[in-house]
């Protein structure tokens, strides 16, 4: 289930992200709410002024709410692969859940989910972390965010 995650950046400094329960993409569990969060990120990136123009049509092929097969012909897997290729670093075809024990972040080596969530943040900055308020936020993600906010007291309900 999509859940709150605080990433420690510097001593005493944390950054908030919405995290996956399991990996999404190739050879992954592809849980519906996790898939929907990643799809939402690529939906945002398909129209972002910060996205490379050649990636926008690939990201636009990702449809919100559609199950991910984990196969190479799946539009979400193709978006993940294209995104990874554009960033360099590992190109394993999946978006990993964030872990607090992960090594430091180097260019092209940060979690894919960090890049995806940064784009979601840019699109929802006035409401973040309440990404559920975005009109295209998938229902399963809305529910997870609302529950996470209530449990974490991130914002009033």
C-alpha positions as CSV (number, residue, x, y, z in Angstrom):
1,X,0.0,0.0,0.0
2,X,1.2,3.5,-0.8
3,X,2.5,4.9,2.5
4,X,4.4,7.9,4.0
5,X,8.2,7.7,4.0
6,X,10.7,10.2,5.4
7,X,14.1,10.1,3.7
8,X,17.0,11.3,5.8
9,X,19.1,13.7,3.7
10,X,21.4,15.4,6.2
11,X,21.6,15.1,10.0
12,X,18.3,16.5,11.2
13,X,17.0,17.0,7.6
14,X,14.3,14.8,6.1
15,X,12.3,14.8,2.9
16,X,8.8,13.4,2.7
17,X,7.8,11.0,-0.1
18,X,4.9,8.7,-0.8
19,X,6.4,5.2,-0.9
20,X,5.5,1.9,-2.6
21,X,4.8,-1.3,-0.7
22,X,6.5,-3.4,-3.4
23,X,8.4,-2.8,-6.6
24,X,6.6,-1.9,-9.8
25,X,7.5,-3.1,-13.4
26,X,9.5,-6.1,-14.7
27,X,9.6,-9.1,-12.3
28,X,7.7,-7.2,-9.6
29,X,4.5,-7.8,-7.6
30,X,2.8,-4.8,-9.3
31,X,0.3,-4.2,-6.6
32,X,-2.5,-2.1,-7.9
33,X,-2.1,1.0,-5.6
34,X,1.7,0.9,-6.2
35,X,1.2,0.7,-9.9
36,X,-1.3,3.6,-9.8
37,X,1.1,5.8,-8.0
38,X,3.8,5.2,-10.6
39,X,1.3,5.7,-13.4
40,X,0.2,9.0,-11.8
41,X,3.8,10.1,-11.8
42,X,4.3,9.3,-15.5
43,X,0.9,11.0,-16.3
44,X,2.3,14.2,-14.5
45,X,5.6,13.8,-16.3
46,X,3.9,13.5,-19.7
47,X,2.9,17.1,-19.5
48,X,5.7,18.6,-17.4
49,X,7.8,21.4,-18.8
50,X,10.8,19.6,-17.1
51,X,10.4,16.4,-19.0
52,X,12.6,15.8,-22.0
53,X,10.4,16.2,-25.2
54,X,11.3,12.7,-26.5
55,X,10.0,11.1,-23.3
56,X,6.7,12.8,-23.2
57,X,4.9,10.6,-25.8
58,X,6.3,7.4,-24.1
59,X,5.0,8.6,-20.7
60,X,1.6,9.7,-22.3
61,X,1.1,6.0,-23.4
62,X,0.8,5.1,-19.7
63,X,-2.9,4.9,-18.8
64,X,-4.1,5.6,-15.2
65,X,-5.7,2.6,-13.5
66,X,-4.6,-0.1,-15.9
67,X,-3.0,-3.2,-14.4
68,X,0.7,-3.6,-15.1
69,X,1.6,-7.0,-16.7
70,X,5.3,-6.6,-16.0
71,X,6.0,-7.6,-19.6
72,X,8.3,-5.6,-21.9
73,X,5.3,-4.6,-24.1
74,X,3.5,-3.0,-21.1
75,X,3.3,0.8,-21.6
76,X,4.3,1.3,-17.9
77,X,7.4,-0.9,-18.3
78,X,8.3,0.9,-21.5
79,X,8.0,4.3,-19.6
80,X,10.2,3.0,-16.8
81,X,12.8,1.7,-19.2
82,X,12.9,5.0,-21.2
83,X,13.1,7.0,-18.0
84,X,15.9,4.8,-16.7
85,X,17.8,5.0,-19.9
86,X,17.5,8.8,-19.9
87,X,19.0,9.0,-16.3
88,X,21.8,6.5,-16.8
89,X,22.6,4.1,-13.9
90,X,20.7,0.9,-13.4
91,X,18.2,-0.1,-16.1
92,X,16.4,-3.0,-14.5
93,X,12.9,-2.1,-15.7
94,X,11.3,-1.6,-12.3
95,X,10.7,1.2,-9.8
96,X,11.9,0.2,-6.4
97,X,10.3,1.0,-3.1
98,X,12.4,3.5,-1.0
99,X,14.5,2.0,1.7
100,X,16.1,3.9,4.6
101,X,19.2,1.6,4.4
102,X,20.0,2.6,0.8
103,X,23.4,4.0,0.1
104,X,23.9,7.7,-0.7
105,X,22.5,9.3,-3.8
106,X,24.7,10.0,-6.8
107,X,23.7,11.4,-10.2
108,X,21.7,8.8,-12.0
109,X,21.8,6.5,-9.0
110,X,18.9,7.8,-6.9
111,X,15.7,5.8,-6.6
112,X,13.4,6.1,-9.6
113,X,10.6,6.8,-7.2
114,X,12.4,9.9,-5.9
115,X,12.5,11.4,-9.4
116,X,8.8,10.4,-10.0
117,X,7.8,11.9,-6.6
118,X,9.7,15.1,-7.3
119,X,7.7,15.5,-10.5
120,X,4.5,14.9,-8.6
121,X,5.6,17.4,-6.0
122,X,6.2,20.0,-8.8
123,X,2.6,19.5,-10.0
124,X,1.0,19.5,-6.6
125,X,3.2,21.9,-4.6
126,X,0.4,23.9,-3.1
127,X,-1.2,20.7,-1.7
128,X,1.7,18.3,-1.2
129,X,1.7,15.8,0.5
130,X,-2.0,15.8,-0.3
131,X,-1.6,14.5,-3.8
132,X,-5.1,13.1,-3.5
133,X,-6.4,16.6,-4.2
134,X,-5.1,16.5,-7.8
135,X,-8.0,15.9,-10.2
136,X,-6.3,13.0,-11.9
137,X,-5.1,11.2,-8.8
138,X,-6.2,7.5,-9.1
139,X,-8.9,6.4,-6.5
140,X,-6.6,3.8,-4.9
141,X,-3.9,6.4,-4.4
142,X,-6.4,8.9,-3.0
143,X,-7.6,6.4,-0.4
144,X,-4.0,5.5,0.6
145,X,-3.0,9.2,0.8
146,X,-6.1,10.1,2.9
147,X,-5.4,7.1,5.2
148,X,-1.7,7.9,5.4
149,X,-2.4,11.6,6.2
150,X,-4.9,10.6,9.0
151,X,-2.5,8.1,10.5
152,X,0.5,10.4,10.2
153,X,-1.3,13.6,11.1
154,X,0.4,15.1,8.0
155,X,-2.5,17.5,7.4
156,X,-6.0,17.9,8.7
157,X,-8.7,15.6,7.2
